[in-house]
Every structure is written in structure tokens, then in C-alpha cells.
Amino acid sequence: MSPPRTAIGQAMVLPPYAELLGCSIDWVAGVPELVMPFGDHVMGWPGLLQGGAIAGLLEVAGIAALTHRLSQEGAARIKPVTVTTDYLRTGRDYPTRAVGIILRLGQRVANVEATAWQDDRDRPIATARMNYRILRG
């Protein structure tokens, strides 16, 4: 059974890669917060998260934040330009959460930062800086 593609009360469809990661959305204070469960599908070494799954979660969190903001303005397509991931600690066998924060939203380009954590939001396991091309209309 695949995870839900939309959050209750909100109409946001996650990218197909988010489904492969098993991501779902929790809405915290009106902001989409992604949750990725631990399992064989995201495991690297036994009991540890695979780095690509962490980077993918961060990218999806950035896309979710940007999609949520742009949904208030009308239709727009988002294309990633650059993604830089910093791994800060080892991801363990716990659910991982991530949230994206829009640093700048221009007419054609957006700069987004995302943070992933497990037990404590103040102790992130990874962060990412992303640039997206925005195609409006």
C-alpha cells in the first residue's frame, strides 16, 4: 500500500520520489513538514539511513514549501537547478522529519533551505540549500 499523496485538509501532491521514500505530510502551524519512516527502502548500513534518502527527503521538503507558497499565487512549475546537502550526523533507525524554508522567492528563481532531524529539531542530521527555477503560468 502506498503512502497518502495528500495531507488531510490540504491539497498538495508530493512528487513521485516522495512516494518511494514513504513520505507523508504533517501540517504544523500551516507549514508542510515531511515525515519519512525508517525501513529497508531507506536503509544504507544496517540500522542507518542511506545518504541519498536523506538528500531526497530534503529536496522534497524544499519542493513542498515552495509548492505551498506558490499555490497561493496560481499555477507554476518548479525545476531544481542546484542542491547542496550538508550531512551533520548519522541518521538512525527512527522516523525522519524535514521542513523547507523559503529564503527568497523571485519571479524566476527561488532559494530554499531545508533541515532534517530525528529526535530533536535543534539537532539536525542534515541541511540543504537549493535553487529552483520557477516557470509561472
N, C-alpha and C positions, 0 to 999 in steps of 0.2 A: 504494500500500500504506500503510495507516495504521500509526502507531507503536504499540508494545505498550501496553496499558492497565494491565498489572500488572507488577510487578517480580519477578524470579526469587526464589523463596524467601519472598516476602511476598505477601499477598493484599490489595492496595489498588487500587481502581479510581479512576482520575483522572476529574474532571468532563469532560464533552464538549468544553468550551472548550480544555482542555489538549490534546486530540487535534488541534484546529485549529491550535494553536501548534506541534505536533510534539513536545510534551514527553514525556520518559521519566523514570523514577526511578532514581537510583543510591542504594543504601543505604550510607551512610557512618557507621560506628560505631553502627548500629541506627537511624539517623535518615534520613528520606526527604529526599534532595537532588534537586531537579528540574533537568533539563538541557533547554534549548531550542536546537535547531540554528538557525543563521542560514540564511535563504533568502528567496526572493521573497515568501513568505507573511507574513514579519515585517519586511520592509524598508520604511522610510519614504523618505528621500532615498537615492539610490544609495550602497550601501556602509554605510548606517547603520540601526540598529534603530528601528522605529516606537515611539513612546512608549506607545501603547495595548498593544502586545505586551509591553513591559516591565512595565507595571502588571498585565496579565493574568497573567504569569508569577509575579509577587509574590503576587497573590491566590491562585493555585493552590498556591503553596508554603505559604501560611498554612493553606489548607484541608487539604493533605496532612499537615502537622504536627498539626493538630487531629484529623483523622480517625485518624491513627496512635495518638494518645494516647487518644481516646475508644473505639477498638476494644478496648482492654483492659478497659473498663467495661461493654460491651454496646452495643446499638443506640442511635444518636442521630442526629438530623438537624441540619445546620448551615445557618444562614441569615446572609448578610452584612448588617450594619447600617451600618457606615461603613468606608470605605477611604481613607486619606490617603497619597499617594505623593510622595516627595521624589526628584527627579531630580538626581543628583550629578555625573555625567559622561556624555559621549556614548557610546552603545552602538555598537560597531563590528561588522564582519562576521566575528565569531567566535561559537562556542557560548557561551551564557549560562547560568549556574548560579544557583540560588536555594534558600534554605533558610528555613523558618519557625521561630520560637522562641515558645513559649507563655509569655507574661508572667504571666498569671493565668487560671486555669480555675475558674469558679464553677459553681453549679448551673444557671444560666440564661444566663450571659454569659461569653465568653472574650475576652481581649485578647491579640493575637498581633502579633509584629513579624517582618518578612521582609526579607532582604537579597539583592540580585542583584549578581553580579560576572562578569567575563570572565577575564582573565589571572590576577589576584591577588585573593584573597578579602579582603585588607586594603585594597583599593582598590575599594569597591563603586561600581556605576554608578547604583544606586537603592536606596531603602529604602521600606518601607511600614509603617504602623500600621493594624491592622484590629480591629474589634469584631464578634464573631459572636454571634448568638442561638443557643442550644442547646436543642433540643427532644428531651428524653430519653424513652425508652420508646416 
